[in-house]
Amino acid sequence: MEHFFQQLTNGLAVGGIYALIALGYTMVYGVMKLINFAHGDLFTYGAYLGMTLLTSFFLQDRLGMVAGLVILAVMVMGLVALIGAVLERAVYRPLRESPRLSAVVSALGASIFLQNALMLLYGARVHVYPEDLLPQATVNVLGLEVPLMRIVVVLASVVMMAVLYLFVQKTKIGTAIRAAAIDQGAARLMGIDVNRVILLVFLIGPALGGAAGLLVGLYYGQVSFTMGWLYGMKAFTAAILGGIGNIPGAMVGGLLLGVIEALGAAYLSLAWKDALSFLVLIFILIVRPTGLLGERVADKV
Amino acid sequence: MSRGLLVSYAILTVVLAGAPLVLDAYWVDVLNSVGLYALLALSLNIILGDAGLFNMGHAAFYAVGAYTTAILNTRLGLPTLWALPVSGLVAALFAALVARPVIHLRGDYLLIVTIGLGEIVRIALVNDVFGLTGGANGLFGIARPTLFGLKIRRPHEFFYLIWAFVALTVFLFHRLEQSRFGRALNYLREDPVAAEGSGVNTGRYKLLAFALGAAWAGMAGNLYAAKMTIISPESFSFWESVLLFLIVILGGSGSIPGVLLGAFLVVGLPELFRGFASARMLVFGLVMMVLMVFRTQGLLPLRTVRFKKSDLERARAAP
């Protein structure tokens, strides 16, 4: 039973990370109907920037404190958001009126570019987070020894998701984002600056993706320049699982996928772990193509 | 086929036929790779370009063909060239089987599902499914093909085998474009609802497109296995599918000359820059972005059929 709960908490931590990445995918898809393949690489940038900043002189002795982690997270999120915004402005905006496939190929090109730029900067080897700078403590939760980092990951992702949800639901800018997602033309007629909304989406999504990268670095302690694609694909699976374009859906889908994967790896087969999430994806698309929380739309053929 | 295109093909044939006489083994081998990718991209073009179905897991069918050949040859001793049609058939059946439940999905959803299928196949190969695929190490010791008693061993010999197959494929696929089947696929791509409405069984044609594309990818897999004599799951990763996707889109989706040009540019051209190996992919990504921004339809886009006025009048006069 203890094994089960350990796997469950692990699944929630991984799921929280998937959900954070999925939010970026789902927001971009909701507004632009584009699978941003470069999003997974922005996540990797978060992990690498986190590593670099972590070892920077002024953060070195401030870790272990919540403030240190928060400063680190804010810096990483800001930088990754900036890369996301540049990407939107330079590559995706000129393609907004182009056929679907051009944008997809462009996104793949951006992914290849970002990935190889990272490889040239840091080298192709796997990098490790400085272990001595990370808190190694475990916390007793209901008689269960859970690593502190796992709790930090779950809490951090849940807090960020909640803030985003409230932002999109309760603020005026959030309403503008939702309006642009439904109908860009109509939103424009209502006086919404759609260009700015899209730019904002490309700031928020990458920021959350970057935060997820930082959390992965802190949680596993290991990063590689190619890890973005698998995490990205799984996060996209999570977004579809919950209903793409739907923010609560991405959260639910991410957490659910993390738990399914952790339990599947523990009880079914570790070797088939990555195949499991794709099987879930195919299954969900067959039985409920619009995802768990998505609305059914009449659109056949 | 227009006269300009025929002349281009004739020039290409002459140039290619003479190429092995002047090039060294390394460059002939590069051209062999270009030929294999041309075959694969032409096969994907049926699915992606002609039928408009976003398939980003094409490497799976390539893998099925290559592994079928390897298993038949190393376990049962079937000559490699005899395994060619079998590989195509197995890949087609496999495609029909896995595409069946997901074929109705729309654009992006199909894209994601095919990525998933491709990954599942790769993971299955790594996990040594049925104890036949040799796990992460793959299979080795695949026999070289023998044609009319001639053992095909050197790159120069493979060159003619591969490019003869490419030529045959180009001819067949041009014929296919003009056929009822090809026109139905184009109709499907342009407007699935109207196609269904005018009596095209869209589900069936989508499956046929998948099966036909997969058959050719499977046969390309056979040639790859014969050329390499060693295959492993690494060769059939997601990026392989992406590369094929790029060749088709960058060259010109749905256009056979475009796809051929795409194969030369995407596979052949980077070889010229081997010296800058590390920055090569960076530039490649950059070129993709820039190219799509400035040339949305690819380099040699498909020219859509323009009806002559007389055709329209005749159509109107028909009962």
Interface residues (C-beta under 8 A of the other chain):
Chain A: Y29 K33 I35 V91 P94 L95 S98 P99 R100 L101 S102 A103 V104 V105 S106 L108 G109 A110 S111 I112 F113 L114 Q115 N116 A117 M119 L120 W229 M233 F236 T237 I240 A271 W272 D274 A275 F278 L279 L281 I282 L285 I286 P289 D299 K300 V301
Chain B: F54 P101 V102 H104 L105 R106 G107 D108 Y109 L111 I112 V113 I115 G116 L117 E119 I120 I123 A124 V126 N127 P192 V193 E196 T202 F238 V242 F245 L246 I249 L250 S253 S278 A279 M281 L282 F284 G285 L286 V287 M288 M289 M292 V293 T296 Q297
